[in-house]
Amino acid sequence: MPVVVVAGLHADARRATVEQLLREVPGSAVLHHDLSNGPMGTVRRGVRDATGDVSQDEVPLVNDCACCALREDLVPELERLAGGGLTRLAVVELWDSVEPRTMAEVIAAHGDGAFRLSSVMTAVDPALVLPYLSNGDDLAEAGLAAAPRDGRTVGDTFARQLEYAPVLSVAESPAAGPDDLALLRQLHPLALQLGITSGQLGAAALAGFDVAAAATAQHPACARLPHDCDEDGVGTLVWQRRRPFHSGRLYEALEELCCAAVRSRGRFWLADRPDSLLAWEAAGGALCVEHAGPWMAALPDAAWEMVPAERRAAAALDWHSEHGDRCQHLVFTSPDLDRAGLLALLDSCLLTDAEIASGSAARPGPTGFDRLLDPVA
């Protein structure tokens, strides 16, 4: 039994996508876990088909976590639908803030012949892309937290929903202008964008999905980031350099850099952490900086064979005779992007020739990055 995951904070677009799939693929069934009652201790599970509701049940929380209950209940329900032999396509409609990657990996890991993950879609209203991406509110403030300690923001959650899915189901929105559509294209240029009423969602839902390849595409070391672009008032700046950042100057510039674009991401290199590949993810003014493993150049030759082929290929494409795969590769996407100002700011944070010659910047003493990357337990 093929299974398609449909995600999205844009609830109206998501529901319209699900209804369209029911129309296009006869014999489909929709499985949805409503997490809005999680604070009260339960999750509502519903199953419906083209004729209406088939069942409604309550599922108890697992470890006081609504999202954990979803994970625990999802696979048995899919097995039940597959065992009935009547469901041509199972549509897993995720609750608003649930990210598709987690659920896709759960489904792929447990598909034992009874069911298989056939696609992942994120439903989008183009007129809402900028407001949601710019929203730095915590999900809890918006009533969308999936767990008591859910620290995500609306902006970063929406960005991950959008960028993981290979298919975007796009609502027809009279309020959307050319700039909204340009922003959507630049944020995820590799996605197949289909109108909800295009008549093509059913075929896309059955096309197949490689969960390992999708995970690789999200890893900072080998992510397929957007290219430089400028259209309809929306710009994407790709910044690549071959010298490390000065930790102190970059830390002082973080707030300005986060506010310079509605979305930025990539990988970077600090002079005082030469072995660490660092990941950069920012949306809605909120920044996440974290370790993403070592640079390949920091590994002994014997360890290379233990690294996935995609990671080795990405390093080879970036390889430099002196620095190996160490590099700066950051991408900024936003309406009204100040390219000149952003370039000047980023370049000012790099080591100068004098600092490289003296080696002093590789031993800067405590910096703000120590608190970000090495928090006290």
VEXDREN-576246 format. One line per 4 residues: number of its first residue (from 1); their letters; for each residue x, y, z of C-alpha. Coordinates in Angstrom, 2 decimals. Example, Ala and Ser with C-alpha at 12.3 -4.5 7.8 and 13.67 -1.06 7.14 Angstrom:
<rolums>
1) as) 12.30,-4.50,7.80 ~ 13.67,-1.06,7.14
</rolums>
This chain:
<rolums>
1) mpvv) 0.00,0.00,0.00 ~ 1.57,3.33,-1.03 ~ 1.65,6.06,1.62 ~ 1.94,9.77,0.91
5) vvag) 2.75,12.26,3.68 ~ 1.09,15.68,3.35 ~ 2.48,18.39,5.63 ~ 2.11,22.13,6.04
9) lhad) 1.40,24.94,8.48 ~ -0.95,26.41,5.84 ~ -3.90,24.35,7.05 ~ -6.42,25.38,4.39
13) arra) -4.00,24.50,1.58 ~ -3.16,21.21,3.30 ~ -6.81,20.20,3.66 ~ -7.53,21.16,0.06
17) tveq) -4.59,19.00,-1.06 ~ -5.88,16.02,0.89 ~ -9.40,16.39,-0.53 ~ -7.96,16.60,-4.04
21) llre) -6.00,13.38,-3.49 ~ -9.20,11.64,-2.40 ~ -10.83,12.73,-5.65 ~ -7.89,11.83,-7.89
25) vpgs) -7.07,8.42,-6.41 ~ -10.25,6.35,-5.87 ~ -9.97,4.03,-2.90 ~ -7.79,6.44,-0.89
29) avlh) -8.06,6.88,2.85 ~ -6.82,9.76,5.00 ~ -5.22,9.23,8.41 ~ -4.93,12.34,10.57
33) hdls) -3.79,12.82,14.17 ~ -5.05,16.06,15.69 ~ -2.57,17.19,18.35 ~ -4.47,20.29,19.49
37) ngpm) -5.76,18.48,22.60 ~ -2.29,17.31,23.60 ~ -2.18,19.62,26.65 ~ -5.36,17.87,27.87
41) gtvr) -3.70,14.46,27.62 ~ -5.07,12.98,24.41 ~ -4.61,12.95,20.65 ~ -7.58,12.57,18.29
45) rgvr) -7.09,10.10,15.46 ~ -9.40,10.23,12.49 ~ -9.71,8.10,9.38 ~ -11.84,9.17,6.44
49) datg) -12.35,8.42,2.79 ~ -14.18,10.11,-0.08 ~ -17.56,9.38,1.54 ~ -16.70,10.95,4.92
53) dvsq) -15.49,9.85,8.35 ~ -14.72,6.17,8.81 ~ -13.58,6.30,12.44 ~ -12.72,8.74,15.24
57) devp) -10.73,7.65,18.29 ~ -8.68,9.10,21.11 ~ -5.08,8.07,21.63 ~ -3.34,8.59,25.02
61) lvnd) -0.15,10.60,25.17 ~ 3.20,8.84,25.25 ~ 5.72,10.35,27.69 ~ 3.46,13.43,27.93
65) cacc) 4.20,14.09,24.26 ~ 1.52,14.35,21.58 ~ 4.06,13.93,18.78 ~ 5.36,10.73,20.44
69) alre) 1.80,9.39,20.52 ~ 1.51,10.11,16.81 ~ 4.69,8.13,16.09 ~ 3.57,5.20,18.24
73) dlvp) 0.09,5.04,16.72 ~ 0.90,5.77,13.08 ~ 2.52,2.46,12.08 ~ -0.20,0.17,13.60
77) eler) -2.88,2.22,11.84 ~ -1.07,1.96,8.51 ~ -0.70,-1.78,9.03 ~ -4.43,-2.02,9.72
81) lagg) -5.30,-0.10,6.55 ~ -2.89,-2.20,4.49 ~ -4.23,-5.42,6.00 ~ -7.75,-4.57,4.91
85) gltr) -6.62,-4.75,1.30 ~ -9.07,-2.05,0.18 ~ -6.96,1.10,0.45 ~ -5.30,2.08,-2.80
89) lavv) -3.44,5.05,-1.24 ~ -3.01,6.02,2.40 ~ -2.76,9.78,2.87 ~ -1.07,10.74,6.15
93) elwd) -2.19,14.30,6.80 ~ 0.16,15.71,9.41 ~ -0.98,18.17,12.04 ~ 0.06,21.78,11.48
97) svep) 3.53,21.93,13.06 ~ 4.60,18.30,12.58 ~ 7.62,18.14,10.27 ~ 7.46,15.66,7.40
101) rtma) 11.00,14.33,7.75 ~ 10.37,12.68,11.12 ~ 7.20,10.94,10.00 ~ 8.63,9.98,6.60
105) evia) 11.56,8.25,8.30 ~ 9.22,6.44,10.72 ~ 7.11,5.14,7.83 ~ 10.13,4.15,5.74
109) ahgd) 11.76,2.33,8.65 ~ 8.65,0.25,9.41 ~ 7.39,-0.51,5.92 ~ 7.90,-4.30,5.84
113) gafr) 6.06,-5.14,2.65 ~ 2.60,-4.17,3.86 ~ 3.09,-0.49,3.00 ~ 5.72,1.79,1.49
117) lssv) 6.41,5.52,1.52 ~ 5.52,6.75,-1.97 ~ 5.82,10.55,-1.68 ~ 6.07,13.57,0.60
121) mtav) 4.23,16.81,-0.14 ~ 4.04,20.16,1.59 ~ 0.95,22.26,0.93 ~ 1.59,25.96,0.48
125) dpal) -0.42,29.13,0.07 ~ 2.07,31.41,-1.75 ~ 0.54,34.54,-0.20 ~ 1.46,33.19,3.26
129) vlpy) 5.06,32.16,2.56 ~ 6.64,35.47,3.59 ~ 4.45,36.04,6.70 ~ 5.13,32.53,8.00
133) lsng) 8.82,32.51,7.15 ~ 9.25,35.89,8.87 ~ 7.41,34.79,12.01 ~ 9.82,34.43,14.91
137) ddla) 7.15,33.49,17.47 ~ 7.55,30.25,19.37 ~ 5.09,27.57,18.29 ~ 3.77,27.51,21.85
141) eagl) 2.78,31.19,21.56 ~ 0.85,30.35,18.38 ~ -0.85,27.32,19.99 ~ 1.03,24.98,17.65
145) aaap) 3.57,23.27,19.92 ~ 3.70,19.49,19.44 ~ 5.29,18.81,22.84 ~ 5.57,20.63,26.20
149) rdgr) 9.20,21.57,25.55 ~ 8.81,22.33,21.86 ~ 11.22,25.25,21.37 ~ 10.79,25.67,17.61
153) tvgd) 9.56,28.86,16.00 ~ 6.93,29.27,13.30 ~ 9.53,30.47,10.80 ~ 12.08,27.68,11.17
157) tfar) 9.36,25.00,11.27 ~ 7.79,26.27,8.07 ~ 11.21,26.45,6.38 ~ 11.96,22.80,7.15
161) qley) 8.49,21.68,6.03 ~ 8.95,23.53,2.76 ~ 12.51,22.48,1.97 ~ 12.22,18.75,2.77
165) apvl) 9.37,17.88,0.44 ~ 10.17,17.14,-3.22 ~ 6.60,18.13,-4.15 ~ 4.92,21.41,-3.25
169) svae) 1.15,21.48,-3.58 ~ 0.42,25.14,-4.30 ~ -2.93,26.79,-3.64 ~ -4.41,29.26,-6.09
173) spaa) -4.31,32.50,-4.11 ~ -5.65,35.78,-5.50 ~ -3.62,37.60,-2.83 ~ -0.30,36.17,-4.10
177) gpdd) 1.81,38.43,-6.30 ~ 4.79,37.72,-8.56 ~ 7.13,38.38,-5.63 ~ 5.45,35.68,-3.52
181) lall) 5.82,33.15,-6.32 ~ 9.44,34.18,-6.89 ~ 10.19,33.72,-3.18 ~ 8.68,30.25,-3.24
185) rqlh) 10.71,29.26,-6.31 ~ 13.96,30.55,-4.83 ~ 13.48,28.89,-1.47 ~ 13.13,25.43,-3.03
189) plal) 14.07,25.57,-6.71 ~ 14.37,21.78,-7.01 ~ 10.80,21.09,-5.89 ~ 8.08,20.01,-8.28
193) qlgi) 5.40,22.68,-7.83 ~ 1.89,21.53,-8.68 ~ -1.35,23.46,-8.39 ~ -3.78,21.77,-6.04
197) tsgq) -6.39,21.57,-8.79 ~ -3.92,20.71,-11.57 ~ -5.04,17.09,-11.69 ~ -1.43,15.93,-11.19
201) lgaa) -1.30,15.37,-7.42 ~ -2.42,11.75,-7.61 ~ 0.41,10.77,-9.94 ~ 2.94,12.66,-7.80
205) alag) 1.65,10.88,-4.68 ~ 2.53,7.52,-6.22 ~ 5.86,8.50,-7.79 ~ 8.21,7.08,-5.12
209) fdva) 10.41,8.59,-2.40 ~ 13.98,7.89,-1.28 ~ 14.20,8.74,2.40 ~ 18.00,8.31,2.54
213) aaat) 18.54,10.67,-0.38 ~ 16.18,13.19,1.21 ~ 18.16,13.09,4.46 ~ 21.43,13.57,2.55
217) aqhp) 19.97,16.57,0.75 ~ 19.28,18.18,4.14 ~ 22.76,17.61,5.59 ~ 24.76,20.87,5.68
221) acar) 27.83,19.20,4.17 ~ 26.09,18.17,0.96 ~ 22.82,20.11,0.85 ~ 21.81,21.22,-2.62
225) lphd) 21.45,24.90,-1.81 ~ 19.73,27.44,-4.09 ~ 21.68,29.27,-6.78 ~ 22.21,33.02,-7.05
229) cded) 19.06,34.68,-8.36 ~ 17.29,38.03,-8.61 ~ 13.70,38.24,-9.91 ~ 10.52,40.17,-9.13
233) gvgt) 12.11,41.99,-6.20 ~ 13.33,38.79,-4.51 ~ 17.01,37.92,-4.34 ~ 19.14,34.93,-3.43
237) lvwq) 22.78,35.63,-2.64 ~ 25.25,32.74,-2.63 ~ 28.38,33.64,-0.65 ~ 31.42,31.36,-0.90
241) rrrp) 34.92,32.04,0.41 ~ 38.13,30.12,1.12 ~ 39.29,31.64,4.41 ~ 37.90,31.17,7.93
245) fhsg) 35.76,33.52,9.97 ~ 37.15,35.47,12.90 ~ 34.96,34.13,15.72 ~ 34.64,37.41,17.58
249) rlye) 33.71,39.55,14.58 ~ 31.25,37.00,13.25 ~ 29.56,36.67,16.63 ~ 29.14,40.44,16.87
253) alee) 27.54,40.45,13.39 ~ 25.10,37.57,14.00 ~ 22.06,39.69,14.78 ~ 22.53,41.85,11.70
257) lcca) 23.13,38.82,9.51 ~ 20.01,37.06,10.81 ~ 17.88,40.10,10.01 ~ 19.42,40.60,6.56
261) avrs) 17.21,37.92,4.96 ~ 14.04,36.03,5.78 ~ 15.88,32.76,5.17 ~ 19.56,31.83,5.27
265) rgrf) 21.35,28.51,5.52 ~ 24.57,26.72,4.74 ~ 27.87,25.69,6.28 ~ 30.77,27.71,7.66
269) wlad) 34.26,27.56,9.14 ~ 35.64,29.28,12.24 ~ 39.37,29.92,12.58 ~ 39.49,28.60,16.15
273) rpds) 37.50,25.45,15.27 ~ 39.29,24.28,12.11 ~ 38.06,20.70,12.32 ~ 34.35,21.44,12.86
277) llaw) 31.90,21.80,9.98 ~ 29.31,24.20,11.38 ~ 25.72,24.45,10.18 ~ 23.85,27.73,9.77
281) eaag) 20.02,27.84,9.76 ~ 18.08,31.08,10.15 ~ 14.45,32.04,9.59 ~ 12.22,34.69,11.12
285) galc) 15.19,36.35,12.82 ~ 16.02,33.17,14.77 ~ 19.39,31.50,14.21 ~ 20.49,27.93,14.89
289) veha) 24.23,27.25,14.77 ~ 25.42,23.72,15.51 ~ 28.10,21.15,14.90 ~ 27.50,19.01,11.78
293) gpwm) 30.47,16.69,12.17 ~ 34.07,17.12,11.04 ~ 35.29,18.48,7.75 ~ 36.51,15.62,5.59
297) aalp) 39.95,17.25,5.56 ~ 40.11,16.72,9.33 ~ 39.65,12.94,9.03 ~ 42.47,10.41,8.64
301) daaw) 42.54,8.72,5.25 ~ 41.38,5.43,6.75 ~ 38.14,7.03,7.93 ~ 37.04,8.15,4.48
305) emvp) 35.67,4.72,3.58 ~ 33.34,4.93,6.59 ~ 31.72,8.11,5.27 ~ 28.71,7.92,2.90
309) aerr) 29.55,8.28,-0.79 ~ 27.44,11.42,-1.12 ~ 29.47,13.10,1.61 ~ 32.74,12.16,-0.08
313) aaaa) 31.46,13.43,-3.43 ~ 30.43,16.77,-1.92 ~ 33.85,17.16,-0.31 ~ 35.57,16.38,-3.61
317) ldwh) 33.60,19.12,-5.35 ~ 34.70,21.63,-2.71 ~ 38.29,20.42,-2.41 ~ 41.10,22.96,-2.18
321) sehg) 44.79,22.06,-2.20 ~ 45.47,23.92,1.06 ~ 42.19,23.83,2.99 ~ 40.59,20.60,1.76
325) drcq) 36.78,20.89,1.87 ~ 36.83,23.67,4.49 ~ 34.90,26.61,3.08 ~ 32.22,29.23,3.64
329) hlvf) 28.99,28.47,1.77 ~ 26.04,30.53,2.96 ~ 22.87,31.36,1.02 ~ 20.55,34.29,1.83
333) tspd) 17.06,34.62,0.29 ~ 14.74,37.57,0.82 ~ 12.66,40.28,-0.80 ~ 14.59,43.56,-1.08
337) ldra) 17.90,41.85,-0.39 ~ 20.76,44.31,0.21 ~ 23.42,42.41,-1.68 ~ 26.20,44.98,-1.38
341) glla) 25.69,45.49,2.33 ~ 25.47,41.77,3.02 ~ 28.63,41.01,1.04 ~ 30.54,43.75,2.85
345) llds) 29.39,42.54,6.26 ~ 30.24,38.89,5.60 ~ 33.64,39.71,4.15 ~ 34.46,41.93,7.12
349) cllt) 34.09,38.90,9.40 ~ 36.77,36.88,7.62 ~ 40.37,36.71,8.80 ~ 42.61,39.38,7.36
353) daei) 45.93,38.57,5.70 ~ 47.73,39.86,8.80 ~ 45.69,37.62,11.11 ~ 46.35,34.60,8.92
357) asgs) 50.09,35.36,8.90 ~ 50.28,35.80,12.68 ~ 47.93,32.93,13.58 ~ 46.54,35.06,16.41
361) aarp) 42.89,34.70,15.36 ~ 43.08,30.92,15.72 ~ 43.55,31.46,19.47 ~ 41.02,34.20,20.28
365) gptg) 40.16,33.20,23.83 ~ 36.50,32.84,24.92 ~ 33.89,33.98,22.38 ~ 30.13,33.93,22.14
369) fdrl) 30.34,30.80,20.02 ~ 31.54,28.89,23.07 ~ 28.09,29.40,24.61 ~ 26.30,28.48,21.37
373) ldpv) 28.32,25.38,20.51 ~ 29.50,24.14,23.90 ~ 26.63,24.85,26.30 ~ 27.09,23.87,29.91
377) a) 25.10,20.72,30.64
</rolums>
